[in-house]
């Protein structure tokens, strides 16, 4: 009663062009959440009336907080039994008439109960929450703490009417403003990225054809309910999860769900225990490619397979990005240093006899002085610059912090179709004249070195061109052949393009030999026949045939060898078998070709009947085989190779067949040459994957069904022991399990994907990479990064940029932190030695937010010191962004030299104006007293308060200028961590600009009239600029010597202790 | 370094199926061969072994080395710093500072030395309340004792006294010119009688040569609650005390002083007066600056309780 054409369930050879639908999520206006359908993990009693459970569940409002157990449930396979039911059982379960459908009232009732058939949108974070995250996240906390401490200190001072200074107030305000502006900036950056995201969204309302009460009606997809009888036809999007009850040549494209690119036929018969594999279920939001089908809706909205994946995605907890962890670690270190210094000087100042109040002010002052004000801006700008650079290279980063994540990546879990491959069937091999020829599968296909002198080739090409229903779409003559769009399925298009390119115009060929009759392909016959007029004598016909090689061979009694016909023998059959196996083993889709010159009795005008065959169907002449594959993208093998030399493991996770997967894996180098896979061995020895001694094999192809039975320990073992891993035939949830497995090993995992099925993995991975062209919206939303060109090779450039920015951030931080020491020490010495304050708050801010800024950012433009793609990924445990070696270098060594330079200038200015260093000790009390207006200097002169304050500020300006001068040297030494500057060169133009900029800025601040009023900076004598130069030279020489020692004693003590 | 694609190939030599695998293998060899056989471990760069160290002995030695390193490093820095400081000090003149442009014009200062504010407050009936002031003045005027001034030169009035060295002499300052504020006649400086004395002096600046006829001009601000008398008369500062040649050369130099004595009007109810003193009569001595309230002027308040 229910017809079906495709009974075999075998590999389907012909299909329509592949479609990659993005999923349009229709967000219902009511935001009611429909709970994912409860699972029945045991194969015990069948759950009765699943929809009712959905209904009951809905009443229990799901709490905001995600139930962990629930997530675990979602990760498991979908257990449903609707596909196993007979039609009668189905009809009974959903109380629906299989021809008339639901009664409209009943449908309305169910709609009211279950809610609309839409996916619950992932809970979007409100904009203000995002903004606050930018404002208070990570590094900002440090600055906010600083600002609050400043206000506290100012409060204390005003309350106790201590000193009339407002420095703390200004500092607090500046800190707050800096964080606020930086927060706005990064918020703006990310908002810009998400705007680009928005443009991907396509909100096309979908219609569905349902039959209710015997009447066909078009309704909105969101009104489809469980139990509805729906009809789908080619080109439709499946409106819900449907159990088919009848089908006519129905094929669906499940690529958005399973990642498998080939359309699959659908019919009402139960073929597989697994819901995803069985052929009688169509899934929500996949596409019907051709044919028509009718079915009963078994799940809608969030309870569909697709909906469950979406819920799983939004429910997953996302870990911290590596850079966020690094910044946290950095904040810990800085806080520790600050608190240590603060507390020890608090104690010291109490011992020196300062009042409690003063000591507390000092404590706060020291802690705040340790806050690197400019670093937040520097880090943000550096990351933004890299994000921009990556966007130019087709990696769009959604989240700024993800910029670096790619650099730390140690495992990439990649999709196959579209990412590693071109997503386009192409002729890969030909076999005729008992010889295998390789065809050009590169993306351009410009040159074709194909041998065209064999007569067999002419005949093969004619069969491939004529017995072919594909055609080029019109008006594409200017395009290269490979780029032209075609009608017809992937294999036929591949043949068409191949023949057009390497033989002659197919159009002409078809005009010369018009088609008179045809038996199209179907999966029962698995062949296709067409009968044409012969080109040479237009009176006779030739019968051309192509199809599954073993079927073709069965029709043949002879074969062609170099254009000569020989009768079929065992030797030929064996050669054929070997070739077929060989090509099939490469994961290629193989087609056989044969022909028959019809005798004169079938001359022109003969009516061929293809239903009741009235022409010979035997003794054909076998010509050859052509095999096709979706070839790897050209840049991918090199990219995989780069990954490997960069110590990144590339794991292929695909829904495709193991053989195809393995072939592509070998083709792109994921499985390297000569590596025996465990699968081969298991096939030979007939033992299970787990029983093979894992030390013997490096590569493994894991089948999804095996993965399903594995415990996480077993998965861990596989991930640990094999270097080359391919997961084939994986189900949607398994990619997530694989990603989690990798993360358990302490890896930083990048996952690529385009389908909805990939989005949980994308979300869970440390960096999820979605495809910009083929990716579904759901996957793009879940991802951190989007590959605009879908090319795996772009990931590698991303990795390179990520690693570079990590290195350069280290340099930037080292540079910025160094000037912290000359900024803190003046205050410390002011406290303990009682000298006039050598560096004030305003000048510190001028350094941190003024002169240091551009040079620090310019380090982001620094090129790599060595091939960063030849070293292992960063070990997140040991290789920290900021480690004690960096702090040691910046604070303990270079910073100290800088401080000395500043103090030297300070003492020079004071001494040359009459205050010799020895007389300064302990002078603080009188110096700071505004009623002492006759303070005597070393020469007996007497100074008013204001006069000596101007001198003090002049000294502070001198100290400031000295820091700028020693920062020149610091910038140059921070360019490299190992190499000499002479090796690295001064090619970084931004850096040179940075040096000039900071110098001019310093001069501007120093000499502009009015600066004495505005910032209390005073003009300096030229000689005072030069005081710091010896120290600048010292820094340069010291660090060059240190690096020289590091280079010449790799692993030596100096390297262990000072290489950051 | 990485092998190219190389999947383009012509017809393969030889016939038969067995040859099929070869080109593919060749392709794969190119791929993997380029990456050093797929094992990346050997290529890993020389990263320091992180923070891990094995064994306490090693760690102890390491710590010791760091300590030693920093000791040597800081020792070296300290030596270098001391050297540069020493070198800088060598360039300095012991007698005159290198630059004097930061103090072109002197400030004014009053005695008794103000501690927290320029506010003198005392009770005539309570000697304890003004003892601090009196002691301060006595102490300050100690160097002006006749005994102390014995060896000083009695210089002619009314002209700058430029000296060429090598020895520099200081001029006598006759304390008697301060009259009732000299402490000679009244050791209480008028505090006990309700006519307190305040001394005003001009800051010392090396090489300063006042032009014109400098004097200290004091006026009471606001309501006329008190009469001010200045000594020496008119508050004149004699030019003979200038220029000053510095602590080292100009030993025992005495600054000229001006005393202000306040006499509260008996009629006025409030015994409070704000006095402003300014340098006057010399074009190169500034007495007005927005920021520096003590440049050539001084303002103080005297409150006397009954």
Interface residues (C-beta under 8 A of the other chain):
Chain A: X429 X431 X433 X434 X435 X436 X437 X438 X440 X441 X442 X447 X449 X450 X451 X575 X578 X579 X582 X583 X586 X631 X634 X637 X638 X640 X641 X642 X644 X645 X646 X647 X666 X667 X668 X669 X672 X673 X674 X675 X698 X723 X724 X866 X870 X871 X872 X875 X877 X878 X879 X883 X884 X885 X892 X893 X896 X897 X900 X903 X904 X907 X908 X911 X912 X913 X914 X916 X917 X931 X933 X934 X936 X937 X938 X939 X940 X941 X942 X943 X944 X945 X946 X947 X950 X951 X954 X1021 X1030 X1034 X1050 X1051 X1053 X1055 X1056 X1057 X1059
Chain B: X1 X2 X3 X4 X5 X7 X8 X9 X10 X11 X12 X14 X15 X16 X17 X18 X19 X20 X21 X23 X24 X25 X27 X28 X29 X31 X32 X33 X34 X35 X36 X37 X38 X39 X40 X41 X43 X44 X45 X46 X47 X48 X49 X50 X51 X52 X62 X65 X66 X69 X70 X73 X74 X77 X80 X81 X84 X85 X88 X89 X92 X95 X96 X97 X98 X99 X100 X102 X103 X106 X107 X108 X109 X114 X115 X116 X117 X118 X201 X203 X204 X205 X206 X244 X246 X247 X248 X250 X253 X289 X291 X292 X293 X294 X295 X298
